[in-house]
């Protein structure tokens, strides 16, 4: 597993736990530190994980509004916690990420892989459809 893929997995697990416990920003640092210790022993570079987790938390309201616009038939609270947080990472990378560092198609493909790994049977297709629509919206295509 590549370091970036592992980083996204740890970010998703951190955001999942944070979301599951009510998105209390005062608890995010503790959850992050625990997951770094638990899932990335010996990994020197954790800045990408931090960038994703802090970025999603910082832009949560805007990211959630983007997801809600793209999924009018799926209220955000009814999207599974896994899928919701995979989408949040994907939207963060599409809207706020460095396109030279992570091209949009890579961000979408990585989100699909996370959804397939951690989500349900149809999570990959769901994430693909939602992020594809969002990509067209944010890129103007």
Backbone as ProteinMPNN parsed JSONL, in Angstrom:
{"seq_chain_A": "XXXXXXXXXXXXXXXXXXXXXXXXXXXXXXXXXXXXXXXXXXXXXXXXXXXXXXXXXXXXXXXXXXXXXXXXXXXXXXXXXXXXXXXXXXXXXXXXXXXXXXXXXXXXXXXXXXXXXXXXXXXXXXXXXXXXXXXXXXXXX", "coords_chain_A": {"N_chain_A": [[0.856, -1.178, 0.0], [0.603, 2.163, -0.901], [2.189, 5.098, 0.541], [0.59, 7.396, 0.37], [-1.95, 6.315, -0.043], [-2.259, 4.834, 2.313], [-2.148, 6.998, 4.065], [-4.531, 8.355, 3.384], [-6.333, 6.412, 4.193], [-5.938, 6.34, 6.977], [-6.639, 8.973, 7.566], [-9.349, 8.871, 6.816], [-10.303, 6.993, 8.689], [-9.861, 8.411, 11.033], [-11.503, 10.674, 10.65], [-13.934, 9.357, 10.455], [-14.242, 8.285, 13.073], [-14.292, 10.674, 14.505], [-16.584, 11.917, 13.41], [-18.526, 9.98, 14.068], [-18.596, 10.353, 16.764], [-19.797, 12.826, 17.027], [-18.531, 15.065, 15.833], [-16.97, 16.802, 17.419], [-14.849, 19.327, 17.719], [-12.943, 19.704, 19.686], [-12.083, 17.188, 20.335], [-10.772, 16.145, 18.195], [-7.941, 16.29, 17.83], [-6.933, 14.459, 19.735], [-8.057, 12.051, 18.812], [-6.842, 11.94, 16.296], [-4.086, 11.761, 17.017], [-4.081, 9.33, 18.419], [-4.8, 7.545, 16.346], [-2.677, 7.878, 14.56], [-0.6, 6.81, 16.067], [-1.574, 4.214, 16.365], [-2.04, 3.185, 13.712], [0.061, 3.907, 12.018], [2.724, 3.129, 12.759], [6.129, 3.849, 12.832], [6.015, 5.265, 10.465], [7.315, 8.025, 8.96], [6.432, 10.369, 7.709], [3.735, 12.219, 8.293], [2.392, 14.423, 7.528], [0.652, 14.668, 5.327], [-1.582, 13.237, 6.12], [-2.374, 14.804, 8.302], [-2.926, 17.187, 6.928], [-5.185, 16.461, 5.404], [-7.075, 15.711, 7.428], [-7.231, 18.002, 9.125], [-7.875, 19.891, 7.189], [-10.382, 18.986, 6.199], [-11.89, 19.209, 8.579], [-11.664, 21.976, 9.053], [-12.994, 23.064, 6.839], [-15.499, 21.959, 6.962], [-18.3, 22.723, 7.015], [-18.697, 23.991, 4.508], [-17.876, 21.931, 2.78], [-19.778, 19.963, 3.398], [-22.091, 21.277, 2.484], [-21.607, 21.274, -0.265], [-21.671, 18.524, -0.776], [-24.341, 18.011, -0.078], [-25.691, 19.462, -2.079], [-25.017, 17.918, -4.265], [-26.243, 15.541, -3.724], [-29.205, 15.534, -3.547], [-31.315, 13.771, -3.078], [-30.431, 12.25, -1.039], [-30.264, 12.821, 2.166], [-27.678, 14.238, 4.158], [-27.323, 13.124, 6.714], [-28.291, 10.6, 6.312], [-26.541, 9.313, 4.688], [-24.12, 6.805, 4.863], [-21.762, 6.719, 7.584], [-19.155, 6.057, 6.858], [-19.18, 6.417, 3.992], [-19.881, 9.129, 3.908], [-17.634, 10.373, 5.042], [-15.584, 9.553, 3.355], [-16.447, 10.876, 1.072], [-16.15, 13.502, 2.025], [-13.35, 13.721, 2.26], [-12.684, 13.387, -0.437], [-14.005, 15.613, -1.62], [-12.669, 17.665, -0.297], [-10.068, 17.327, -1.352], [-10.61, 17.803, -4.056], [-11.575, 20.436, -4.078], [-9.918, 22.05, -2.413], [-7.384, 21.02, -2.49], [-3.969, 20.704, -3.708], [-3.69, 20.725, -7.024], [-1.556, 20.02, -8.608], [-0.111, 18.387, -6.979], [-1.93, 16.355, -6.284], [-3.761, 15.221, -8.732], [-7.156, 15.826, -9.87], [-8.492, 13.482, -10.885], [-7.04, 11.435, -9.709], [-7.574, 11.91, -7.008], [-10.333, 11.348, -6.984], [-10.312, 8.621, -7.795], [-8.866, 7.5, -5.664], [-10.64, 7.996, -3.565], [-12.773, 6.372, -4.357], [-11.567, 3.862, -4.112], [-11.136, 3.817, -1.321], [-13.809, 3.802, -0.497], [-14.678, 1.348, -1.549], [-13.064, -0.38, -0.062], [-13.672, 0.151, 2.673], [-16.394, 0.676, 2.826], [-19.844, -0.168, 2.016], [-21.471, -2.552, -0.195], [-22.312, -1.07, -2.479], [-20.916, 1.271, -2.228], [-18.604, 2.2, -3.637], [-19.58, 2.81, -6.231], [-21.478, 4.743, -5.57], [-19.885, 6.804, -4.399], [-18.244, 7.38, -6.586], [-20.148, 8.39, -8.45], [-21.146, 10.672, -7.064], [-18.797, 12.214, -6.532], [-17.922, 12.558, -9.144], [-19.93, 14.221, -10.206], [-19.584, 16.452, -8.529], [-16.963, 17.161, -9.178], [-17.323, 18.025, -11.839], [-18.873, 20.264, -11.283], [-17.161, 21.92, -9.625], [-14.996, 22.263, -11.29], [-16.01, 23.381, -13.515], [-16.585, 21.983, -15.795]], "CA_chain_A": [[0.0, 0.0, 0.0], [1.429, 3.361, -0.972], [2.074, 5.981, 1.699], [-0.564, 8.29, 0.214], [-3.172, 5.531, 0.171], [-2.307, 4.6, 3.764], [-2.476, 8.286, 4.683], [-5.962, 8.6, 3.205], [-7.047, 5.438, 5.027], [-5.862, 6.807, 8.369], [-7.46, 10.194, 7.626], [-10.751, 8.464, 6.789], [-10.62, 6.377, 9.975], [-9.887, 9.49, 12.019], [-12.725, 11.458, 10.426], [-15.053, 8.471, 10.801], [-14.367, 8.26, 14.53], [-14.67, 12.027, 14.916], [-17.977, 12.098, 12.995], [-19.324, 9.05, 14.858], [-18.692, 10.932, 18.109], [-20.448, 14.133, 17.013], [-17.719, 16.135, 15.222], [-16.527, 17.729, 18.449], [-13.497, 19.735, 17.312], [-12.009, 19.594, 20.807], [-11.627, 15.799, 20.442], [-10.131, 15.727, 16.95], [-6.496, 16.106, 18.001], [-6.71, 13.221, 20.47], [-8.39, 10.954, 17.893], [-5.775, 11.934, 15.291], [-2.848, 11.259, 17.619], [-4.261, 7.901, 18.692], [-4.786, 6.795, 15.088], [-1.309, 7.911, 14.038], [0.162, 5.837, 16.858], [-2.127, 2.877, 16.146], [-2.049, 2.694, 12.334], [1.229, 4.284, 11.214], [3.98, 3.054, 13.513], [7.318, 3.892, 11.993], [5.844, 6.13, 9.3], [7.901, 9.316, 9.292], [5.728, 11.502, 7.106], [2.308, 12.229, 8.592], [1.854, 15.748, 7.197], [-0.472, 14.536, 4.401], [-2.736, 12.834, 6.936], [-2.782, 16.004, 9.05], [-3.514, 18.133, 5.973], [-6.538, 15.998, 5.076], [-7.949, 15.753, 8.602], [-7.431, 19.4, 9.528], [-8.552, 20.565, 6.087], [-11.807, 18.617, 6.214], [-12.509, 19.816, 9.769], [-11.7, 23.426, 8.875], [-13.946, 23.42, 5.784], [-16.585, 20.997, 7.073], [-19.608, 23.265, 6.632], [-18.719, 24.194, 3.064], [-17.791, 20.614, 2.148], [-21.087, 19.328, 3.555], [-23.035, 21.947, 1.576], [-21.315, 20.771, -1.62], [-22.198, 17.152, -0.828], [-25.813, 18.094, -0.058], [-26.147, 19.889, -3.413], [-24.796, 16.828, -5.215], [-27.046, 14.38, -3.328], [-30.455, 16.06, -2.992], [-32.204, 12.687, -2.657], [-29.803, 11.583, 0.1], [-29.861, 13.738, 3.237], [-26.327, 13.954, 4.647], [-27.394, 12.256, 7.893], [-28.655, 9.252, 5.891], [-25.386, 8.709, 4.023], [-23.38, 6.09, 5.904], [-20.655, 7.492, 8.142], [-17.98, 5.788, 6.009], [-19.335, 7.101, 2.698], [-19.889, 10.575, 4.152], [-16.275, 10.846, 5.29], [-14.846, 9.369, 2.101], [-16.843, 12.016, 0.231], [-15.548, 14.723, 2.571], [-11.94, 13.741, 1.85], [-12.67, 13.617, -1.879], [-14.374, 17.005, -1.89], [-11.563, 18.5, 0.168], [-8.974, 17.257, -2.322], [-11.033, 18.431, -5.316], [-11.799, 21.881, -3.951], [-8.866, 22.774, -1.7], [-6.088, 20.372, -2.652], [-3.021, 21.146, -4.726], [-3.96, 19.899, -8.222], [-0.279, 19.504, -9.112], [0.295, 17.321, -6.069], [-2.919, 15.285, -6.44], [-4.719, 15.562, -9.791], [-8.534, 15.492, -9.503], [-8.861, 12.088, -11.182], [-6.389, 10.603, -8.691], [-8.351, 12.099, -5.777], [-11.585, 10.6, -7.143], [-10.007, 7.189, -7.777], [-8.492, 7.123, -4.303], [-11.876, 7.974, -2.769], [-13.512, 5.169, -4.756], [-10.885, 2.715, -3.495], [-11.461, 3.841, 0.107], [-15.209, 3.392, -0.357], [-14.74, -0.093, -1.801], [-12.381, -1.083, 1.022], [-14.28, 0.33, 3.985], [-17.84, 0.867, 2.742], [-20.727, -1.266, 1.662], [-21.435, -3.138, -1.533], [-22.485, -0.07, -3.539], [-20.23, 2.507, -1.842], [-17.715, 2.669, -4.7], [-20.389, 3.432, -7.295], [-22.076, 5.949, -5.005], [-18.831, 7.816, -4.274], [-17.868, 7.738, -7.954], [-21.183, 9.256, -9.017], [-21.218, 11.954, -6.356], [-17.582, 12.999, -6.765], [-17.912, 12.936, -10.563], [-20.816, 15.392, -10.339], [-18.943, 17.569, -7.837], [-15.81, 17.562, -9.997], [-17.832, 18.83, -12.967], [-19.325, 21.542, -10.724], [-16.066, 22.775, -9.166], [-14.041, 22.523, -12.372], [-16.673, 24.105, -14.599], [-16.723, 21.117, -16.981]], "C_chain_A": [[0.896, 1.234, 0.0], [1.214, 4.23, 0.266], [0.868, 6.899, 1.59], [-1.874, 7.543, 0.457], [-3.337, 5.227, 1.663], [-2.701, 5.884, 4.49], [-3.958, 8.588, 4.568], [-6.788, 7.645, 4.064], [-7.069, 5.885, 6.484], [-6.691, 8.088, 8.541], [-8.938, 9.832, 7.668], [-11.152, 7.838, 8.122], [-10.717, 7.426, 11.077], [-11.172, 10.304, 11.882], [-13.977, 10.648, 10.741], [-15.298, 8.501, 12.307], [-14.84, 9.61, 15.061], [-16.14, 12.282, 14.613], [-18.895, 11.241, 13.863], [-19.561, 9.593, 16.264], [-19.156, 12.38, 18.103], [-19.658, 15.293, 16.469], [-17.321, 17.218, 16.227], [-15.062, 18.093, 18.159], [-12.485, 19.639, 18.445], [-11.448, 18.173, 20.957], [-10.812, 15.343, 19.234], [-8.642, 15.44, 17.119], [-6.188, 14.783, 18.704], [-6.985, 12.004, 19.574], [-7.282, 10.81, 16.856], [-4.501, 11.307, 15.868], [-2.938, 9.767, 17.93], [-4.157, 7.083, 17.399], [-3.416, 6.8, 14.424], [-0.475, 6.849, 14.754], [-0.281, 4.408, 16.518], [-1.863, 2.338, 14.74], [-0.808, 3.027, 11.508], [2.525, 4.196, 12.004], [5.165, 3.023, 12.548], [7.189, 4.746, 10.741], [6.315, 7.531, 9.671], [7.04, 10.492, 8.855], [4.224, 11.415, 7.357], [1.645, 13.551, 8.183], [0.657, 15.654, 6.243], [-1.737, 14.123, 5.154], [-3.279, 14.052, 7.674], [-3.475, 17.01, 8.131], [-4.957, 17.737, 5.643], [-7.49, 16.163, 6.256], [-8.26, 17.194, 9.004], [-8.19, 20.162, 8.441], [-10.035, 20.254, 6.041], [-12.494, 19.276, 7.397], [-12.676, 21.328, 9.602], [-12.798, 23.85, 7.888], [-15.209, 22.563, 5.822], [-17.925, 21.531, 6.583], [-19.719, 23.43, 5.117], [-18.69, 22.858, 2.312], [-19.15, 19.913, 2.232], [-22.142, 19.976, 2.66], [-22.844, 21.456, 0.143], [-21.875, 19.359, -1.781], [-23.719, 17.171, -0.87], [-26.361, 18.519, -1.415], [-26.045, 18.751, -4.42], [-25.663, 15.602, -4.91], [-28.394, 14.822, -2.761], [-31.41, 14.968, -2.504], [-31.656, 11.897, -1.472], [-29.433, 12.622, 1.153], [-28.528, 13.283, 3.829], [-26.338, 12.978, 5.827], [-27.715, 10.818, 7.507], [-27.55, 8.565, 5.085], [-24.576, 8.023, 5.114], [-22.172, 6.926, 6.356], [-19.386, 7.285, 7.306], [-18.084, 6.585, 4.718], [-19.271, 8.614, 2.859], [-18.464, 11.1, 4.315], [-15.343, 10.596, 4.117], [-15.175, 10.522, 1.162], [-16.202, 13.311, 0.725], [-14.076, 14.829, 2.172], [-11.845, 14.045, 0.363], [-12.986, 15.056, -2.243], [-13.254, 17.941, -1.445], [-10.44, 18.509, -0.866], [-9.351, 17.929, -3.64], [-11.083, 19.951, -5.2], [-10.598, 22.633, -3.377], [-7.465, 22.203, -1.921], [-5.245, 20.986, -3.753], [-3.16, 20.212, -5.927], [-2.682, 19.351, -8.843], [0.218, 18.338, -8.258], [-0.614, 16.098, -6.228], [-3.923, 15.728, -7.505], [-6.134, 15.109, -9.409], [-8.915, 14.03, -9.768], [-8.222, 11.12, -10.195], [-7.172, 10.701, -7.384], [-9.659, 11.304, -5.845], [-11.324, 9.1, -7.079], [-9.62, 6.702, -6.382], [-9.73, 7.052, -3.399], [-12.705, 6.73, -3.092], [-12.889, 3.938, -4.103], [-11.149, 2.659, -1.988], [-12.886, 3.346, 0.341], [-15.359, 1.887, -0.563], [-14.145, -0.883, -0.634], [-13.173, -1.032, 2.325], [-15.802, 0.381, 3.962], [-18.604, -0.384, 2.393], [-20.596, -1.665, 0.197], [-21.504, -2.099, -2.657], [-21.743, 1.237, -3.258], [-19.349, 3.07, -2.947], [-18.469, 3.39, -5.801], [-20.998, 4.747, -6.809], [-21.059, 7.085, -4.945], [-18.382, 8.286, -5.653], [-18.879, 8.709, -8.562], [-21.221, 10.637, -8.384], [-19.983, 12.804, -6.646], [-17.445, 13.399, -8.237], [-18.748, 14.182, -10.807], [-20.174, 16.63, -9.696], [-17.745, 18.07, -8.628], [-16.261, 18.434, -11.167], [-18.277, 20.207, -12.479], [-18.144, 22.456, -10.361], [-15.074, 23.11, -10.267], [-14.672, 23.291, -13.531], [-16.833, 23.282, -15.866], [-18.143, 20.692, -17.169]], "O_chain_A": [[1.828, 1.338, 0.797], [0.197, 4.117, 0.95], [0.194, 7.162, 2.586], [-2.792, 8.071, 1.084], [-4.434, 5.351, 2.207], [-3.501, 5.851, 5.426], [-4.581, 9.025, 5.535], [-7.827, 8.031, 4.6], [-8.105, 5.813, 7.144], [-7.367, 8.257, 9.555], [-9.699, 10.403, 8.449], [-12.233, 8.126, 8.634], [-11.572, 7.326, 11.957], [-11.846, 10.587, 12.872], [-14.965, 11.19, 11.235], [-16.423, 8.717, 12.758], [-15.684, 9.677, 15.955], [-16.866, 12.803, 15.459], [-19.924, 11.72, 14.34], [-20.594, 9.327, 16.876], [-18.932, 13.098, 19.078], [-20.085, 16.436, 16.633], [-17.337, 18.407, 15.91], [-14.16, 17.274, 18.332], [-11.288, 19.506, 18.191], [-10.44, 17.98, 21.637], [-10.225, 14.261, 19.258], [-8.143, 14.444, 16.597], [-5.272, 14.068, 18.3], [-6.221, 11.038, 19.587], [-6.835, 9.701, 16.567], [-3.915, 10.416, 15.254], [-1.975, 9.028, 17.726], [-3.495, 6.045, 17.372], [-3.037, 5.818, 13.787], [0.259, 6.089, 14.123], [0.55, 3.507, 16.399], [-1.503, 1.171, 14.583], [-0.636, 2.491, 10.413], [3.35, 5.107, 11.926], [5.183, 2.262, 11.58], [8.172, 4.93, 10.023], [5.776, 8.15, 10.588], [6.938, 11.493, 9.564], [3.524, 10.634, 6.714], [0.466, 13.767, 8.464], [-0.261, 16.47, 6.332], [-2.83, 14.604, 4.856], [-4.484, 14.305, 7.675], [-4.483, 17.611, 8.503], [-5.844, 18.59, 5.608], [-8.588, 16.695, 6.099], [-9.421, 17.553, 9.199], [-9.052, 20.985, 8.746], [-10.856, 21.154, 5.865], [-13.574, 19.847, 7.242], [-13.709, 21.888, 9.969], [-13.45, 24.875, 8.083], [-15.912, 22.455, 4.818], [-18.614, 20.859, 5.815], [-20.725, 23.048, 4.519], [-19.4, 22.683, 1.322], [-19.615, 19.338, 1.248], [-23.005, 19.276, 2.13], [-23.82, 21.246, -0.577], [-22.481, 19.04, -2.804], [-24.322, 16.413, -1.631], [-27.383, 17.997, -1.859], [-26.878, 18.63, -5.318], [-25.799, 14.719, -5.757], [-28.701, 14.518, -1.608], [-32.225, 15.213, -1.615], [-32.315, 10.993, -0.959], [-28.379, 13.249, 1.042], [-28.284, 12.086, 3.98], [-25.47, 12.111, 5.93], [-27.445, 9.902, 8.283], [-27.625, 7.363, 4.831], [-24.367, 8.6, 6.182], [-21.64, 7.733, 5.593], [-18.632, 8.23, 7.074], [-17.176, 7.346, 4.384], [-18.67, 9.302, 2.034], [-18.128, 12.157, 3.783], [-14.401, 11.36, 3.908], [-14.281, 11.081, 0.527], [-15.76, 14.129, -0.082], [-13.61, 15.902, 1.791], [-11.025, 14.862, -0.056], [-12.309, 15.652, -3.081], [-12.932, 18.902, -2.143], [-9.92, 19.568, -1.216], [-8.505, 18.557, -4.275], [-10.678, 20.665, -6.119], [-10.298, 23.743, -3.818], [-6.472, 22.843, -1.574], [-5.752, 21.698, -4.62], [-2.79, 19.04, -5.851], [-2.715, 18.33, -9.53], [0.881, 17.425, -8.752], [-0.143, 14.963, -6.299], [-4.827, 16.513, -7.222], [-6.292, 14.115, -8.7], [-9.593, 13.413, -8.947], [-8.81, 10.086, -9.878], [-7.407, 9.688, -6.725], [-10.045, 10.66, -4.869], [-12.039, 8.379, -6.382], [-10.011, 5.608, -5.974], [-9.845, 6.151, -2.569], [-13.274, 6.11, -2.193], [-13.603, 3.071, -3.599], [-11.363, 1.579, -1.436], [-13.139, 2.569, 1.261], [-16.093, 1.23, 0.175], [-14.667, -1.934, -0.263], [-13.328, -2.048, 3.002], [-16.436, 0.149, 4.991], [-18.089, -1.5, 2.462], [-19.732, -1.179, -0.533], [-20.824, -2.24, -3.673], [-21.928, 2.214, -3.984], [-19.339, 4.279, -3.177], [-18.051, 4.455, -6.254], [-21.029, 5.736, -7.54], [-21.339, 8.198, -5.388], [-18.164, 9.48, -5.855], [-18.497, 9.734, -9.125], [-21.317, 11.647, -9.08], [-20.107, 13.985, -6.97], [-16.908, 14.464, -8.54], [-18.33, 15.089, -11.526], [-20.221, 17.723, -10.261], [-17.535, 19.279, -8.735], [-15.647, 19.462, -11.45], [-18.085, 21.204, -13.174], [-18.126, 23.627, -10.742], [-14.384, 24.127, -10.193], [-13.973, 23.788, -14.414], [-17.184, 23.828, -16.912], [-18.449, 19.963, -18.113]]}, "name": "protein", "num_of_chains": 1, "seq": "XXXXXXXXXXXXXXXXXXXXXXXXXXXXXXXXXXXXXXXXXXXXXXXXXXXXXXXXXXXXXXXXXXXXXXXXXXXXXXXXXXXXXXXXXXXXXXXXXXXXXXXXXXXXXXXXXXXXXXXXXXXXXXXXXXXXXXXXXXXXX"}
